[in-house]
Amino acid sequence: MNIMFIVEESNLICICAGEGRKEVINGIEKALPYLDDSDMEELSYRVIEKLWNMIDEEFEQLEFVAIE
């Protein structure tokens, strides 16, 4: 599977970086109740969905770098 992440999605993953794919998902899910921005909520749910649709080995092959 070839899942692509846009810059904003990659940045969110970097912010919630963890030991692996499931830890990143958990980090984003923990932040959801504190988001007051509908765009950030949408972005978060989109990233969570993409992460659930990949396997750990695919995630481990990706390199995430925060970009301003």
KEDOBA-644657 format. One record per atom (N, C-alpha, C): residue number from 1; residue in three letters; y, z, x; atom name. Coordinates in pm, whole numbers, m for minus. Layout:
<rs>
resi=NUM; resn=ALA; yy=Y; zz=Z; xx=X; name=CA
...
</rs>
This chain:
<rs>
resi=1; resn=MET; yy=m118; zz=0; xx=85; name=N
resi=1; resn=MET; yy=0; zz=0; xx=0; name=CA
resi=1; resn=MET; yy=124; zz=0; xx=89; name=C
resi=2; resn=ASN; yy=224; zz=m76; xx=50; name=N
resi=2; resn=ASN; yy=344; zz=m88; xx=130; name=CA
resi=2; resn=ASN; yy=464; zz=m37; xx=49; name=C
resi=3; resn=ILE; yy=489; zz=91; xx=57; name=N
resi=3; resn=ILE; yy=599; zz=152; xx=m18; name=CA
resi=3; resn=ILE; yy=722; zz=156; xx=72; name=C
resi=4; resn=MET; yy=832; zz=107; xx=18; name=N
resi=4; resn=MET; yy=958; zz=103; xx=92; name=CA
resi=4; resn=MET; yy=1053; zz=211; xx=40; name=C
resi=5; resn=PHE; yy=1130; zz=268; xx=131; name=N
resi=5; resn=PHE; yy=1230; zz=368; xx=95; name=CA
resi=5; resn=PHE; yy=1367; zz=316; xx=132; name=C
resi=6; resn=ILE; yy=1463; zz=328; xx=39; name=N
resi=6; resn=ILE; yy=1600; zz=290; xx=70; name=CA
resi=6; resn=ILE; yy=1663; zz=404; xx=150; name=C
resi=7; resn=VAL; yy=1781; zz=379; xx=204; name=N
resi=7; resn=VAL; yy=1848; zz=475; xx=293; name=CA
resi=7; resn=VAL; yy=1863; zz=612; xx=226; name=C
resi=8; resn=GLU; yy=1909; zz=615; xx=102; name=N
resi=8; resn=GLU; yy=1929; zz=742; xx=32; name=CA
resi=8; resn=GLU; yy=1798; zz=818; xx=15; name=C
resi=9; resn=GLU; yy=1691; zz=746; xx=m11; name=N
resi=9; resn=GLU; yy=1560; zz=809; xx=m26; name=CA
resi=9; resn=GLU; yy=1512; zz=866; xx=107; name=C
resi=10; resn=SER; yy=1531; zz=790; xx=214; name=N
resi=10; resn=SER; yy=1493; zz=838; xx=348; name=CA
resi=10; resn=SER; yy=1572; zz=962; xx=385; name=C
resi=11; resn=ASN; yy=1700; zz=962; xx=354; name=N
resi=11; resn=ASN; yy=1783; zz=1079; xx=384; name=CA
resi=11; resn=ASN; yy=1734; zz=1202; xx=309; name=C
resi=12; resn=LEU; yy=1697; zz=1186; xx=184; name=N
resi=12; resn=LEU; yy=1645; zz=1298; xx=107; name=CA
resi=12; resn=LEU; yy=1516; zz=1350; xx=169; name=C
resi=13; resn=ILE; yy=1430; zz=1261; xx=210; name=N
resi=13; resn=ILE; yy=1305; zz=1301; xx=275; name=CA
resi=13; resn=ILE; yy=1334; zz=1378; xx=403; name=C
resi=14; resn=CYS; yy=1433; zz=1334; xx=480; name=N
resi=14; resn=CYS; yy=1470; zz=1405; xx=603; name=CA
resi=14; resn=CYS; yy=1521; zz=1546; xx=572; name=C
resi=15; resn=ILE; yy=1598; zz=1559; xx=467; name=N
resi=15; resn=ILE; yy=1652; zz=1691; xx=430; name=CA
resi=15; resn=ILE; yy=1538; zz=1786; xx=391; name=C
resi=16; resn=CYS; yy=1439; zz=1734; xx=324; name=N
resi=16; resn=CYS; yy=1327; zz=1817; xx=276; name=CA
resi=16; resn=CYS; yy=1205; zz=1803; xx=366; name=C
resi=17; resn=ALA; yy=1228; zz=1768; xx=490; name=N
resi=17; resn=ALA; yy=1118; zz=1745; xx=583; name=CA
resi=17; resn=ALA; yy=1024; zz=1865; xx=588; name=C
resi=18; resn=GLY; yy=897; zz=1835; xx=594; name=N
resi=18; resn=GLY; yy=795; zz=1937; xx=602; name=CA
resi=18; resn=GLY; yy=685; zz=1889; xx=694; name=C
resi=19; resn=GLU; yy=575; zz=1959; xx=690; name=N
resi=19; resn=GLU; yy=462; zz=1923; xx=775; name=CA
resi=19; resn=GLU; yy=394; zz=1794; xx=730; name=C
resi=20; resn=GLY; yy=411; zz=1760; xx=603; name=N
resi=20; resn=GLY; yy=345; zz=1641; xx=553; name=CA
resi=20; resn=GLY; yy=402; zz=1599; xx=419; name=C
resi=21; resn=ARG; yy=340; zz=1499; xx=363; name=N
resi=21; resn=ARG; yy=385; zz=1439; xx=237; name=CA
resi=21; resn=ARG; yy=394; zz=1541; xx=124; name=C
resi=22; resn=LYS; yy=293; zz=1623; xx=106; name=N
resi=22; resn=LYS; yy=292; zz=1721; xx=m3; name=CA
resi=22; resn=LYS; yy=399; zz=1828; xx=16; name=C
resi=23; resn=GLU; yy=427; zz=1864; xx=139; name=N
resi=23; resn=GLU; yy=532; zz=1963; xx=166; name=CA
resi=23; resn=GLU; yy=670; zz=1907; xx=132; name=C
resi=24; resn=VAL; yy=690; zz=1778; xx=160; name=N
resi=24; resn=VAL; yy=817; zz=1714; xx=123; name=CA
resi=24; resn=VAL; yy=831; zz=1711; xx=m29; name=C
resi=25; resn=ILE; yy=724; zz=1675; xx=m98; name=N
resi=25; resn=ILE; yy=726; zz=1675; xx=m245; name=CA
resi=25; resn=ILE; yy=761; zz=1814; xx=m297; name=C
resi=26; resn=ASN; yy=697; zz=1917; xx=m244; name=N
resi=26; resn=ASN; yy=725; zz=2054; xx=m287; name=CA
resi=26; resn=ASN; yy=869; zz=2093; xx=m260; name=C
resi=27; resn=GLY; yy=923; zz=2052; xx=m145; name=N
resi=27; resn=GLY; yy=1062; zz=2083; xx=m113; name=CA
resi=27; resn=GLY; yy=1159; zz=2019; xx=m210; name=C
resi=28; resn=ILE; yy=1134; zz=1895; xx=m245; name=N
resi=28; resn=ILE; yy=1222; zz=1826; xx=m340; name=CA
resi=28; resn=ILE; yy=1209; zz=1890; xx=m478; name=C
resi=29; resn=GLU; yy=1086; zz=1921; xx=m518; name=N
resi=29; resn=GLU; yy=1066; zz=1983; xx=m649; name=CA
resi=29; resn=GLU; yy=1134; zz=2120; xx=m659; name=C
resi=30; resn=LYS; yy=1135; zz=2195; xx=m551; name=N
resi=30; resn=LYS; yy=1202; zz=2326; xx=m551; name=CA
resi=30; resn=LYS; yy=1353; zz=2312; xx=m565; name=C
resi=31; resn=ALA; yy=1409; zz=2202; xx=m515; name=N
resi=31; resn=ALA; yy=1553; zz=2181; xx=m522; name=CA
resi=31; resn=ALA; yy=1599; zz=2129; xx=m658; name=C
resi=32; resn=LEU; yy=1510; zz=2067; xx=m733; name=N
resi=32; resn=LEU; yy=1547; zz=2004; xx=m861; name=CA
resi=32; resn=LEU; yy=1624; zz=2095; xx=m957; name=C
resi=33; resn=PRO; yy=1585; zz=2220; xx=m976; name=N
resi=33; resn=PRO; yy=1658; zz=2303; xx=m1072; name=CA
resi=33; resn=PRO; yy=1804; zz=2330; xx=m1032; name=C
resi=34; resn=TYR; yy=1837; zz=2308; xx=m906; name=N
resi=34; resn=TYR; yy=1971; zz=2337; xx=m857; name=CA
resi=34; resn=TYR; yy=2062; zz=2214; xx=m852; name=C
resi=35; resn=LEU; yy=2009; zz=2099; xx=m887; name=N
resi=35; resn=LEU; yy=2087; zz=1975; xx=m884; name=CA
resi=35; resn=LEU; yy=2171; zz=1963; xx=m1010; name=C
resi=36; resn=ASP; yy=2301; zz=1941; xx=m990; name=N
resi=36; resn=ASP; yy=2393; zz=1923; xx=m1103; name=CA
resi=36; resn=ASP; yy=2437; zz=1779; xx=m1116; name=C
resi=37; resn=ASP; yy=2374; zz=1691; xx=m1042; name=N
resi=37; resn=ASP; yy=2414; zz=1551; xx=m1036; name=CA
resi=37; resn=ASP; yy=2298; zz=1465; xx=m1087; name=C
resi=38; resn=SER; yy=2322; zz=1390; xx=m1193; name=N
resi=38; resn=SER; yy=2215; zz=1309; xx=m1252; name=CA
resi=38; resn=SER; yy=2165; zz=1201; xx=m1157; name=C
resi=39; resn=ASP; yy=2253; zz=1148; xx=m1072; name=N
resi=39; resn=ASP; yy=2210; zz=1048; xx=m974; name=CA
resi=39; resn=ASP; yy=2113; zz=1109; xx=m872; name=C
resi=40; resn=MET; yy=2142; zz=1232; xx=m829; name=N
resi=40; resn=MET; yy=2054; zz=1299; xx=m734; name=CA
resi=40; resn=MET; yy=1920; zz=1334; xx=m799; name=C
resi=41; resn=GLU; yy=1924; zz=1371; xx=m926; name=N
resi=41; resn=GLU; yy=1800; zz=1399; xx=m998; name=CA
resi=41; resn=GLU; yy=1715; zz=1273; xx=m1005; name=C
resi=42; resn=GLU; yy=1777; zz=1162; xx=m1041; name=N
resi=42; resn=GLU; yy=1705; zz=1034; xx=m1050; name=CA
resi=42; resn=GLU; yy=1646; zz=996; xx=m915; name=C
resi=43; resn=LEU; yy=1726; zz=1009; xx=m810; name=N
resi=43; resn=LEU; yy=1680; zz=979; xx=m675; name=CA
resi=43; resn=LEU; yy=1562; zz=1067; xx=m638; name=C
resi=44; resn=SER; yy=1571; zz=1195; xx=m669; name=N
resi=44; resn=SER; yy=1465; zz=1289; xx=m636; name=CA
resi=44; resn=SER; yy=1335; zz=1253; xx=m706; name=C
resi=45; resn=TYR; yy=1342; zz=1225; xx=m835; name=N
resi=45; resn=TYR; yy=1222; zz=1188; xx=m909; name=CA
resi=45; resn=TYR; yy=1162; zz=1056; xx=m858; name=C
resi=46; resn=ARG; yy=1247; zz=963; xx=m820; name=N
resi=46; resn=ARG; yy=1200; zz=835; xx=m766; name=CA
resi=46; resn=ARG; yy=1125; zz=857; xx=m634; name=C
resi=47; resn=VAL; yy=1181; zz=942; xx=m547; name=N
resi=47; resn=VAL; yy=1116; zz=970; xx=m419; name=CA
resi=47; resn=VAL; yy=983; zz=1042; xx=m441; name=C
resi=48; resn=ILE; yy=982; zz=1140; xx=m531; name=N
resi=48; resn=ILE; yy=858; zz=1212; xx=m560; name=CA
resi=48; resn=ILE; yy=750; zz=1114; xx=m608; name=C
resi=49; resn=GLU; yy=788; zz=1024; xx=m697; name=N
resi=49; resn=GLU; yy=691; zz=926; xx=m747; name=CA
resi=49; resn=GLU; yy=636; zz=839; xx=m635; name=C
resi=50; resn=LYS; yy=724; zz=792; xx=m548; name=N
resi=50; resn=LYS; yy=679; zz=708; xx=m436; name=CA
resi=50; resn=LYS; yy=586; zz=786; xx=m343; name=C
resi=51; resn=LEU; yy=619; zz=912; xx=m318; name=N
resi=51; resn=LEU; yy=536; zz=992; xx=m229; name=CA
resi=51; resn=LEU; yy=399; zz=1019; xx=m290; name=C
resi=52; resn=TRP; yy=393; zz=1042; xx=m421; name=N
resi=52; resn=TRP; yy=264; zz=1063; xx=m487; name=CA
resi=52; resn=TRP; yy=179; zz=936; xx=m485; name=C
resi=53; resn=ASN; yy=244; zz=820; xx=m479; name=N
resi=53; resn=ASN; yy=172; zz=692; xx=m482; name=CA
resi=53; resn=ASN; yy=129; zz=644; xx=m345; name=C
resi=54; resn=MET; yy=141; zz=728; xx=m246; name=N
resi=54; resn=MET; yy=93; zz=691; xx=m113; name=CA
resi=54; resn=MET; yy=m5; zz=799; xx=m65; name=C
resi=55; resn=ILE; yy=m80; zz=764; xx=36; name=N
resi=55; resn=ILE; yy=m174; zz=861; xx=92; name=CA
resi=55; resn=ILE; yy=m111; zz=923; xx=217; name=C
resi=56; resn=ASP; yy=m166; zz=1036; xx=257; name=N
resi=56; resn=ASP; yy=m111; zz=1109; xx=372; name=CA
resi=56; resn=ASP; yy=m104; zz=1022; xx=497; name=C
resi=57; resn=GLU; yy=m204; zz=940; xx=519; name=N
resi=57; resn=GLU; yy=m207; zz=856; xx=639; name=CA
resi=57; resn=GLU; yy=m91; zz=757; xx=640; name=C
resi=58; resn=GLU; yy=m56; zz=703; xx=523; name=N
resi=58; resn=GLU; yy=58; zz=611; xx=514; name=CA
resi=58; resn=GLU; yy=188; zz=685; xx=546; name=C
resi=59; resn=PHE; yy=201; zz=805; xx=491; name=N
resi=59; resn=PHE; yy=322; zz=885; xx=514; name=CA
resi=59; resn=PHE; yy=337; zz=918; xx=662; name=C
resi=60; resn=GLU; yy=228; zz=954; xx=725; name=N
resi=60; resn=GLU; yy=232; zz=992; xx=867; name=CA
resi=60; resn=GLU; yy=272; zz=877; xx=958; name=C
resi=61; resn=GLN; yy=252; zz=755; xx=914; name=N
resi=61; resn=GLN; yy=288; zz=638; xx=994; name=CA
resi=61; resn=GLN; yy=436; zz=605; xx=986; name=C
resi=62; resn=LEU; yy=505; zz=661; xx=887; name=N
resi=62; resn=LEU; yy=646; zz=632; xx=867; name=CA
resi=62; resn=LEU; yy=733; zz=721; xx=954; name=C
resi=63; resn=GLU; yy=846; zz=668; xx=994; name=N
resi=63; resn=GLU; yy=944; zz=745; xx=1071; name=CA
resi=63; resn=GLU; yy=1071; zz=753; xx=989; name=C
resi=64; resn=PHE; yy=1114; zz=874; xx=959; name=N
resi=64; resn=PHE; yy=1233; zz=894; xx=878; name=CA
resi=64; resn=PHE; yy=1345; zz=948; xx=967; name=C
resi=65; resn=VAL; yy=1459; zz=877; xx=961; name=N
resi=65; resn=VAL; yy=1577; zz=917; xx=1038; name=CA
resi=65; resn=VAL; yy=1694; zz=920; xx=940; name=C
resi=66; resn=ALA; yy=1764; zz=1032; xx=938; name=N
resi=66; resn=ALA; yy=1880; zz=1044; xx=849; name=CA
resi=66; resn=ALA; yy=1991; zz=952; xx=898; name=C
resi=67; resn=ILE; yy=2050; zz=879; xx=806; name=N
resi=67; resn=ILE; yy=2158; zz=785; xx=837; name=CA
resi=67; resn=ILE; yy=2279; zz=820; xx=751; name=C
resi=68; resn=GLU; yy=2393; zz=822; xx=814; name=N
resi=68; resn=GLU; yy=2516; zz=854; xx=741; name=CA
resi=68; resn=GLU; yy=2575; zz=732; xx=676; name=C
</rs>
